[in-house]
């Protein structure tokens, strides 16, 4: 990261793709359909994100600009200081130097319309439907370098009393050290998850048939 800051301090952003992929895997597993949404937004097919400055929209509110693009959907604002607002408040005012973040097919496929649009019907925003959270039992097959980060993130999502079974060929006594990344991370503490260690190969049927949990010392 320090090297990139020296080589390209103004336009380079350091992204640890391995860690991001681990979090996306976890979120997509818990939310079916999310992977298709991410592929549509991040891939080269379909629409992508674009930043562009539009002087004609200065002094307009975010609510006013939502219908000013016929072929793009405004979803955020990047200020002249570099601060990004995703889905800002309706009364957020566009200032000089601000860039509009949109979802569009290409950077030259959209432009600002003349503002002569009509809102034919205004529907009420649907209420958020929340289901009662239940205790879960989840299994991770295999091992990743960012396993501790994934467990910590999962711990924030689940109900207290949930179980996470770690099923891989790494010996149970070694897992505690790997989770601390040889001393680079603090000891992993979970508030909602109980971790169960299972030693075996998840692609071998006989290991699946005799699966049972062991403690940190490797004992059942």
Backbone torsions as a table, in degrees:
resi	resn	phi	psi	omega
1	UNK	NA	-40.6	178.4
2	UNK	-63.5	-36.4	179.2
3	UNK	-65.2	-44.2	179.1
4	UNK	-64.3	-35.9	179.1
5	UNK	-64.4	-32.2	178.2
6	UNK	-77.5	-39.8	-175.7
7	UNK	-76.5	-44.3	-176.1
8	UNK	-140.4	74.1	-173.8
9	UNK	-70.8	-21.9	-172.1
10	UNK	-95.6	-25.7	-172.8
11	UNK	-131.1	-2.5	-178.9
12	UNK	-95.0	135.7	177.1
13	UNK	-122.9	123.4	-178.6
14	UNK	-82.2	124.4	-178.9
15	UNK	-125.9	122.8	177.1
16	UNK	-88.5	92.6	-172.6
17	UNK	-62.5	-34.5	-178.3
18	UNK	-60.2	-44.9	-179.3
19	UNK	-69.0	-39.4	179.6
20	UNK	-64.6	-42.1	179.7
21	UNK	-62.1	-39.5	178.1
22	UNK	-60.8	-42.4	179.7
23	UNK	-69.3	-38.7	178.6
24	UNK	-65.8	-38.4	177.1
25	UNK	-58.4	-43.7	-178.6
26	UNK	-65.6	-45.9	-178.2
27	UNK	-67.1	-38.9	179.9
28	UNK	-68.8	-33.6	178.1
29	UNK	-66.8	-32.3	-177.7
30	UNK	-89.4	-15.4	-177.8
31	UNK	-131.4	87.6	-179.4
32	UNK	-56.1	134.6	-179.0
33	UNK	99.7	-19.5	-179.0
34	UNK	-65.2	-34.9	-179.7
35	UNK	-60.9	-38.9	178.7
36	UNK	-66.2	-38.3	178.4
37	UNK	-64.9	-45.7	-179.6
38	UNK	-64.8	-39.7	178.8
39	UNK	-63.7	-38.0	179.3
40	UNK	-66.9	-39.1	-176.3
41	UNK	-81.3	-35.2	-174.1
42	UNK	-96.5	-22.3	-176.8
43	UNK	-79.2	174.7	-178.8
44	UNK	-86.3	-13.5	175.2
45	UNK	-87.3	146.2	178.7
46	UNK	77.6	-141.0	-175.1
47	UNK	-100.9	154.6	178.0
48	UNK	-135.2	177.5	178.6
49	UNK	-89.9	139.8	177.3
50	UNK	-141.4	140.6	173.2
51	UNK	-104.0	136.3	176.9
52	UNK	-153.7	142.9	177.6
53	UNK	-93.2	130.9	-179.0
54	UNK	-126.0	98.2	-177.5
55	UNK	-58.1	-30.7	-178.2
56	UNK	-69.5	-11.0	179.6
57	UNK	-101.4	1.7	178.6
58	UNK	-62.6	139.1	-178.6
59	UNK	77.4	1.9	174.0
60	UNK	-88.2	153.2	174.9
61	UNK	-84.1	160.8	178.8
62	UNK	-61.5	-33.5	177.2
63	UNK	-62.1	-39.1	-177.4
64	UNK	-70.7	-27.5	-176.0
65	UNK	-90.3	-5.8	-175.7
66	UNK	-62.9	-23.7	179.6
67	UNK	-112.9	18.1	-178.0
68	UNK	-91.5	2.1	176.1
69	UNK	-125.3	120.6	179.9
70	UNK	-75.8	-29.6	-174.0
71	UNK	-121.9	27.0	178.3
72	UNK	-153.9	157.3	-179.8
73	UNK	-118.6	111.8	176.7
74	UNK	-68.7	131.8	-180.0
75	UNK	-129.7	-5.5	-178.1
76	UNK	-172.3	179.4	-178.6
77	UNK	-138.6	137.4	171.8
78	UNK	-112.7	117.4	-176.2
79	UNK	-75.6	169.9	-179.8
80	UNK	-65.7	-18.5	178.4
81	UNK	-90.3	-2.0	178.3
82	UNK	96.9	-2.4	179.3
83	UNK	-77.0	135.8	-176.6
84	UNK	-111.8	131.3	176.1
85	UNK	-115.1	117.7	175.8
86	UNK	-95.2	127.3	-177.9
87	UNK	50.1	61.4	-178.1
88	UNK	-68.5	172.7	178.3
89	UNK	-63.3	152.5	-178.7
90	UNK	-58.4	-32.1	-177.2
91	UNK	-90.1	9.3	176.6
92	UNK	-65.9	124.5	-175.2
93	UNK	-93.8	133.3	176.5
94	UNK	-75.3	126.7	-179.0
95	UNK	-109.6	165.9	179.4
96	UNK	-62.1	131.2	-177.8
97	UNK	93.8	-11.1	178.2
98	UNK	-74.1	147.4	176.5
99	UNK	-114.9	141.9	-179.3
100	UNK	-93.0	127.7	175.6
101	UNK	-91.2	121.5	-178.7
102	UNK	-128.6	162.8	171.6
103	UNK	-107.6	114.1	-175.2
104	UNK	-144.8	165.9	-178.3
105	UNK	-69.3	-37.0	179.3
106	UNK	-156.9	165.4	-177.0
107	UNK	-71.6	-16.7	178.2
108	UNK	-113.1	16.4	-177.5
109	UNK	-97.3	2.1	-177.8
110	UNK	-142.3	157.5	175.6
111	UNK	-156.8	168.0	-178.5
112	UNK	-74.3	133.4	176.3
113	UNK	-83.8	179.8	-175.8
114	UNK	-82.4	0.2	177.4
115	UNK	85.4	3.9	-178.3
116	UNK	-91.0	70.2	178.6
117	UNK	-120.6	159.0	179.7
118	UNK	-124.4	137.0	174.7
119	UNK	-94.0	107.7	-173.5
120	UNK	-79.5	-32.9	-175.7
121	UNK	-152.0	133.1	178.8
122	UNK	-112.2	115.7	178.9
123	UNK	-95.7	153.7	176.5
124	UNK	-71.8	144.0	176.8
125	UNK	-69.7	125.1	-178.1
126	UNK	-64.7	146.8	178.6
127	UNK	-73.3	147.6	179.4
128	UNK	-74.4	124.7	-178.4
129	UNK	-96.3	116.1	-178.1
130	UNK	-111.6	126.8	177.2
131	UNK	-90.2	156.1	179.5
132	UNK	-68.5	127.7	-178.0
133	UNK	-76.5	135.8	-177.2
134	UNK	-118.2	160.8	175.5
135	UNK	-66.2	136.9	-175.8
136	UNK	-121.9	156.9	169.9
137	UNK	-122.2	118.9	-172.6
138	UNK	-125.4	145.1	177.9
139	UNK	-122.7	131.8	170.3
140	UNK	-101.9	120.9	176.3
141	UNK	-99.6	127.5	-178.5
142	UNK	92.8	-179.0	-177.3
143	UNK	-135.2	142.7	177.1
144	UNK	-129.4	155.7	179.6
145	UNK	-62.8	-32.3	-178.2
146	UNK	-97.3	28.8	-177.5
147	UNK	-57.6	-40.6	-179.0
148	UNK	-62.0	-40.6	179.4
149	UNK	-65.8	-40.1	179.9
150	UNK	-66.3	-40.4	179.2
151	UNK	-65.5	-42.5	179.8
152	UNK	-62.5	-38.9	178.5
153	UNK	-69.4	-43.3	178.5
154	UNK	-61.7	-35.5	-179.7
155	UNK	-60.4	-28.5	179.2
156	UNK	-77.5	-20.4	-175.5
157	UNK	-90.0	-31.3	-166.7
158	UNK	-94.8	165.7	178.0
159	UNK	-77.7	148.6	177.3
160	UNK	-59.8	135.6	-177.5
161	UNK	99.7	-2.5	178.8
162	UNK	-72.8	157.7	-178.4
163	UNK	-118.0	141.3	173.1
164	UNK	-121.4	118.3	179.3
165	UNK	-99.0	122.3	177.8
166	UNK	-98.7	108.3	-175.0
167	UNK	-112.2	104.1	179.9
168	UNK	-160.7	177.1	-175.2
169	UNK	-89.5	1.3	178.5
170	UNK	-73.4	127.2	179.1
171	UNK	-57.1	139.9	-176.5
172	UNK	-55.6	-43.1	179.8
173	UNK	-62.5	-26.0	-177.7
174	UNK	-82.4	-19.8	-174.7
175	UNK	-65.8	-37.8	-179.8
176	UNK	-59.5	-40.0	178.8
177	UNK	-70.2	-39.0	179.0
178	UNK	-65.6	-36.3	178.5
179	UNK	-65.4	-27.4	176.7
180	UNK	-89.3	0.5	176.4
181	UNK	53.5	51.2	179.4
182	UNK	50.6	40.8	174.9
183	UNK	93.2	-2.9	-179.5
184	UNK	-81.7	-15.4	178.6
185	UNK	-124.7	155.2	176.7
186	UNK	-74.6	162.9	-180.0
187	UNK	-60.8	134.3	-177.8
188	UNK	-72.7	123.8	178.1
189	UNK	-122.8	123.1	179.4
190	UNK	-108.3	144.0	-179.7
191	UNK	-99.9	-30.3	-175.5
192	UNK	-113.3	-21.1	-175.2
193	UNK	-100.6	141.0	166.0
194	UNK	-107.0	123.2	-175.5
195	UNK	-92.6	128.2	177.0
196	UNK	-115.1	125.3	-179.1
197	UNK	-91.9	131.2	175.3
198	UNK	-128.0	124.7	-179.4
199	UNK	-101.4	126.0	-179.8
200	UNK	163.2	177.2	179.1
201	UNK	-101.2	116.1	-174.6
202	UNK	-67.6	-9.2	178.9
203	UNK	-100.7	2.9	178.2
204	UNK	-105.5	124.1	-173.6
205	UNK	-62.2	-39.5	-176.9
206	UNK	-65.6	-30.6	175.4
207	UNK	-70.2	-34.1	176.9
208	UNK	-68.4	-38.3	-177.1
209	UNK	-69.0	-32.3	-178.1
210	UNK	-107.7	30.2	-176.8
211	UNK	-68.7	128.6	174.5
212	UNK	-151.2	154.1	-176.4
213	UNK	-81.4	149.4	175.4
214	UNK	-130.1	160.2	179.1
215	UNK	-86.5	-173.1	-176.4
216	UNK	-63.9	-21.9	178.9
217	UNK	-89.4	-4.1	179.4
218	UNK	93.6	5.5	-179.1
219	UNK	-94.0	143.9	179.5
220	UNK	-60.8	NA	NA
